Amino acid sequence: MKLAKLSLAAITVVGLTTSAFAADTLAGAFKEGKISGALKGYAMHTTHDNGPTSGGNVAGGVLKFKTADLNGFSAGFEFQTSHTLGLDQTDAPDGSISIKTSVLSEAYLAYTMGQTTAKVGRQHIETPLVSDSGSRMMRDYFTGAVVANTSLQNTTLVGAYVTDWTDRDGTSTHFDTRPYTVYAATSFAGLGLTAQYLSNDNQDQYWVEAKYSIKTAMPINLGAQYIGVNDTYNSSLYGFKIGTSISGLGLMAAYTSTDNAGDVPGGIGKGNDSSYNSIQKLTGAVAGVDSYQGKVSYNFKNGLSAFTRYVQYSDYSGPGLDAAEWDIDATYKFGGSFKGLKAQVRYAMVTKDVANSDFNDFRFIVNYNF
């Protein structure tokens, strides 16, 4: 759902980077490899107006290992684990968070030649239409091949072919008709352009975004997007946003409109809903919905940053049945001897013009990255 700096750093978005360290032997490639990871804790509780409390409390983490480069070749592995530890006290455990499992979520071989990298195997992919999500303890992943090239100035070209997608609960989907996608991002003179095409089971999906920054004492950032699909409904949406920031204060407004033909599918993976007004719980990609967002953020420059936003959705559950979501989000990054530790609080209050449909969603996340 969240897309950051895709037009400027898509090579890191898909996880393909040229190794900065190299080895002369296979044994050296493993000995000189890099270990990283995170210890995680996650609590999520959703309180419904007229129903049980759902959610869960889990602890776990991720451990990654990437070999050093050997004649252009490298390999990467990632192990994820999640455990409830008997802490689930909610009336109805939420299957997206209350997961007890351990999985090898990355196992890939990569080859880099010049400014082109090919990566084959289990891996994470983060592009608008093919994207895994880190919004829960466990991250979904893909099996396939990705090729990225950055030989053109300020430009990234990506091609990907997917055979399988595995959800965060371990459920795997094998694609008989192999989805493939092409992605391009470029920037010049303050203008960023990003486009992606996805062929998925006889569906053609498109994603286009343009961003423009006006450099003044109070910079103005403009954005426009289009998402479309050719399927039974041939639906699409478009959106606009404008924002500025000064002395740590950020202001942003966004508008999206989805046609009446049908919902606009985001693509493949849990992180594929990339409408400007798809936020913590609700989405701007529902058929016939116009949505309006206002957002205020502030960076306190002492490790604390926070934002609040409000989105109004017209005709969300049907004609005349509107919905709204108000989010509050605060993140604190520790420093000094606790560097690498981060705590985040997320709260969403959702109201709908449908009886007994209102709910509150609270999340507390703590990570230690090493």
C-alpha positions in Angstrom: 0.0 0.0 0.0 2.9 2.3 0.7 5.1 3.3 -2.2 8.2 5.4 -1.4 10.7 6.9 -4.0 9.9 4.3 -6.6 10.9 6.7 -9.4 14.2 7.4 -7.8 15.3 4.1 -6.4 13.5 1.2 -8.0 16.6 -0.8 -8.1 16.5 -1.1 -4.3 12.8 -1.5 -4.4 13.0 -4.8 -6.1 15.9 -5.8 -3.9 18.6 -5.9 -6.6 21.8 -4.2 -5.8 25.4 -4.7 -6.9 27.5 -6.2 -4.2 30.0 -3.8 -2.6 32.1 -6.8 -1.4 33.7 -9.6 -3.4 35.4 -12.9 -2.8 37.9 -15.0 -4.8 36.6 -18.4 -3.8 33.3 -20.1 -3.0 34.3 -20.6 0.6 35.3 -16.9 0.7 31.9 -15.9 -0.7 30.2 -17.5 2.4 32.9 -16.4 4.9 32.7 -12.8 3.7 28.9 -12.8 3.5 26.7 -10.4 5.4 24.2 -11.3 8.1 21.3 -8.9 9.0 17.9 -9.2 10.5 15.4 -8.0 13.0 13.7 -9.0 16.3 10.0 -8.1 16.2 7.0 -7.7 18.4 3.5 -6.9 17.0 0.2 -6.4 18.7 -3.0 -5.6 16.7 -6.5 -5.3 18.1 -9.6 -4.4 16.2 -12.7 -3.4 18.2 -16.0 -3.6 16.3 -19.2 -1.6 17.3 -21.3 -4.7 17.5 -19.0 -7.7 17.5 -16.0 -9.5 19.0 -12.6 -8.0 19.4 -10.2 -9.4 16.8 -6.5 -9.3 16.4 -3.4 -10.9 18.0 -0.1 -10.6 19.7 3.0 -12.1 18.2 6.8 -12.1 18.6 9.3 -13.3 16.1 11.8 -11.9 13.6 13.8 -12.3 10.4 17.3 -13.4 9.7 19.0 -12.7 6.4 22.3 -13.9 4.9 23.8 -12.6 1.6 27.0 -14.0 0.2 29.8 -11.9 -1.1 30.1 -11.5 -4.8 32.0 -14.2 -6.7 32.6 -13.5 -10.4 29.3 -11.6 -10.5 27.3 -14.3 -8.7 25.8 -14.0 -5.2 23.1 -15.8 -3.2 20.7 -14.7 -0.6 18.6 -16.4 2.0 15.9 -15.1 4.5 14.3 -16.9 7.4 11.1 -15.6 9.0 9.4 -16.8 12.2 6.3 -15.8 14.1 4.9 -17.1 17.4 1.9 -16.2 19.5 3.6 -17.4 22.7 0.2 -17.9 24.3 -0.5 -14.1 24.2 -3.6 -14.2 22.0 -6.4 -13.0 24.3 -8.7 -11.6 21.7 -12.2 -13.0 21.1 -11.4 -13.8 17.4 -7.8 -14.2 16.4 -7.0 -12.3 13.2 -5.4 -14.7 10.7 -3.3 -11.9 9.2 -1.4 -11.4 12.5 -2.0 -14.5 14.7 0.4 -16.7 12.7 2.6 -19.5 14.2 5.1 -20.5 11.6 8.7 -20.4 10.4 9.6 -20.2 6.7 12.5 -19.8 4.4 11.1 -16.8 2.5 14.1 -16.0 0.4 16.5 -18.4 -1.4 17.8 -16.8 -4.6 20.7 -16.7 -6.9 21.7 -13.4 -8.4 24.1 -12.4 -11.2 25.4 -8.9 -11.9 27.1 -7.8 -15.0 27.8 -4.1 -15.3 24.5 -2.3 -14.5 22.3 -5.3 -15.0 21.3 -7.7 -12.3 19.3 -10.9 -12.7 17.8 -12.6 -9.7 16.1 -16.1 -9.7 14.3 -18.0 -6.9 12.3 -17.1 -3.8 12.4 -13.3 -3.2 10.6 -10.2 -2.2 9.5 -7.8 -5.0 8.2 -4.3 -4.4 6.7 -2.6 -7.4 3.2 -1.0 -7.8 1.6 -4.1 -9.4 3.7 -6.9 -8.0 4.5 -6.3 -4.3 4.8 -8.0 -1.0 3.8 -6.2 2.2 5.6 -5.6 5.5 2.5 -4.4 7.3 2.3 -7.6 9.5 4.8 -9.7 11.3 5.2 -12.1 8.3 6.0 -10.8 4.8 4.6 -12.6 1.8 7.0 -13.5 -1.0 7.3 -14.6 -4.7 9.1 -17.3 -6.7 10.3 -16.2 -10.1 12.9 -14.2 -12.0 13.6 -10.4 -11.9 16.0 -8.5 -14.2 16.9 -4.9 -13.5 19.0 -2.5 -15.5 20.2 1.1 -14.6 22.5 1.8 -17.5 20.4 4.8 -18.7 20.9 8.0 -16.7 18.4 8.4 -13.8 16.4 5.4 -15.2 15.5 2.0 -14.0 14.1 -0.8 -16.2 12.7 -4.0 -14.6 11.3 -7.1 -16.0 9.8 -9.9 -13.8 8.3 -13.3 -14.3 6.4 -14.9 -11.4 5.5 -18.6 -11.0 4.3 -18.6 -7.4 3.1 -16.3 -4.7 3.1 -17.3 -1.0 0.9 -15.4 1.4 2.1 -14.5 4.9 0.1 -17.4 6.4 2.0 -19.9 4.2 -0.7 -20.4 1.6 0.9 -20.7 -1.8 -0.7 -19.9 -5.1 0.9 -21.5 -8.2 0.1 -19.6 -11.5 -0.6 -21.9 -14.4 -0.6 -18.9 -16.7 2.7 -17.2 -15.6 2.2 -13.5 -14.8 4.9 -11.2 -16.2 5.5 -7.5 -15.7 7.6 -4.7 -17.1 8.4 -1.6 -15.1 10.2 1.7 -16.0 11.1 4.7 -13.9 13.0 7.9 -14.9 13.5 11.4 -13.6 14.8 14.7 -15.0 14.5 18.4 -14.2 12.3 17.7 -11.1 9.9 15.4 -13.0 9.6 11.7 -12.1 7.8 9.3 -14.4 6.9 5.7 -13.5 5.0 3.1 -15.5 4.2 -0.6 -15.1 2.4 -3.2 -17.1 1.2 -6.6 -15.7 -0.2 -9.5 -17.6 -2.0 -11.8 -15.1 -4.3 -14.6 -16.1 -5.5 -12.9 -19.3 -5.9 -9.6 -17.5 -3.9 -6.6 -18.6 -3.2 -4.2 -15.7 -1.6 -0.7 -16.0 -0.1 1.7 -13.4 1.2 5.1 -14.3 2.4 8.0 -12.1 3.9 11.4 -12.7 5.5 13.5 -9.9 6.8 17.0 -10.1 8.7 19.0 -7.5 8.8 22.8 -7.5 11.9 23.9 -5.6 11.0 27.1 -3.7 11.4 28.2 -0.1 8.2 26.2 0.5 8.6 23.4 -2.0 5.5 22.0 -3.7 5.2 18.4 -4.7 2.6 17.3 -7.2 1.5 13.8 -8.2 -0.9 12.2 -10.6 -1.7 8.5 -11.1 -3.7 6.2 -13.3 -4.5 2.5 -12.5 -6.5 0.4 -15.0 -7.4 -3.2 -15.8 -8.8 -4.9 -18.9 -10.9 -7.7 -17.6 -14.7 -8.4 -17.2 -15.3 -4.9 -16.0 -12.5 -2.8 -17.7 -12.3 -0.6 -14.6 -9.9 2.2 -13.8 -9.1 5.0 -11.3 -7.2 8.2 -11.4 -5.9 10.4 -8.6 -4.1 13.7 -7.8 -2.1 14.9 -4.8 -0.3 18.0 -3.7 2.0 18.5 -0.8 4.6 20.7 0.8 7.0 20.6 3.7 8.8 23.3 5.8 10.8 23.0 9.0 9.7 19.4 9.6 6.0 20.1 9.0 4.4 18.3 6.1 1.0 19.0 4.5 -0.7 16.8 1.8 -4.1 16.6 0.1 -5.2 13.8 -2.3 -8.2 13.0 -4.5 -9.0 9.7 -6.3 -11.9 8.6 -8.4 -12.8 5.0 -9.4 -15.3 4.4 -12.3 -18.5 2.6 -11.8 -17.6 -0.5 -13.9 -15.9 -2.4 -11.0 -13.3 -2.4 -8.3 -9.7 -1.8 -9.5 -7.5 -4.8 -8.6 -4.0 -3.8 -7.5 -2.1 -6.7 -8.9 -0.3 -9.6 -7.2 0.8 -9.7 -3.5 -0.4 -8.1 -0.3 1.3 -4.7 -1.0 -0.3 -4.0 -4.4 -3.0 -1.6 -3.5 -1.3 1.7 -4.6 -4.2 4.2 -4.8 -3.3 7.5 -3.2 -6.3 7.0 -0.8 -5.7 3.4 0.1 -4.5 3.8 3.7 -4.4 1.6 6.9 -7.8 -0.1 6.5 -9.9 1.4 3.6 -9.1 1.7 -0.1 -9.8 4.2 -2.8 -10.1 1.4 -5.4 -13.8 0.5 -4.8 -16.1 0.9 -7.8 -17.9 4.3 -8.0 -16.0 5.8 -5.1 -14.6 9.3 -5.0 -12.2 9.9 -2.0 -10.6 13.0 -0.5 -7.6 13.0 1.9 -6.0 15.6 4.1 -2.7 14.7 5.9 -0.5 16.6 8.4 2.9 15.2 9.4 5.7 16.4 11.6 9.3 15.3 12.2 10.4 16.3 15.7 14.1 15.7 14.8 14.7 13.8 18.0 13.8 10.4 16.7 10.1 11.1 16.9 7.9 11.5 13.8 4.1 11.5 13.5 1.2 12.1 11.2 -2.5 12.2 11.1 -4.8 11.9 8.1 -8.5 11.8 7.3 -10.0 10.3 4.2 -13.7 10.6 3.2 -15.1 8.0 0.8 -18.4 8.7 -1.1 -20.7 5.8 -1.9 -18.3 3.3 -0.3 -20.8 0.6 0.5 -23.4 1.6 -2.1 -25.2 4.7 -3.3 -25.4 7.3 -0.5 -23.5 5.0 1.9 -20.3 6.9 2.7 -17.3 5.9 4.8 -14.4 7.7 6.5 -11.1 6.8 8.1 -9.1 8.8 10.5 -5.5 7.6 11.2 -3.0 8.6 13.8 0.6 7.2 13.5 3.7 7.9 15.6 7.2 6.4 15.2 10.2 6.7 17.6 13.7 5.7 16.5 16.0 5.2 19.5 19.6 6.4 19.4 22.8 5.9 21.3 23.2 2.4 22.8 19.7 1.6 21.6 20.3 2.5 17.9 18.4 0.1 15.7 15.4 -0.1 18.0 12.1 1.4 16.7 8.6 1.6 18.2 5.5 2.5 16.3 1.9 3.1 17.3 -0.9 3.1 14.6 -4.5 3.9 15.2 -7.4 3.9 12.7 -11.0 4.9 13.4 -13.4 3.8 10.6 -17.0 4.9 10.3 -19.5 3.7 7.7 -23.1 4.6 6.8 -24.0 1.0 7.4 -25.4 -0.3 10.8 -22.9 -2.0 13.1 -20.0 -1.4 10.6 -17.8 1.0 12.5 -14.6 -0.2 14.1 -11.3 0.9 15.6 -7.9 -0.6 14.6 -5.0 -0.3 17.0 -1.4 -1.6 16.4 1.8 -1.5 18.4 5.0 -2.5 16.6 8.5 -2.8 18.0 11.5 -3.8 15.9 15.2 -4.1 16.6 17.2 -4.2 13.4 20.7 -5.5 13.3 
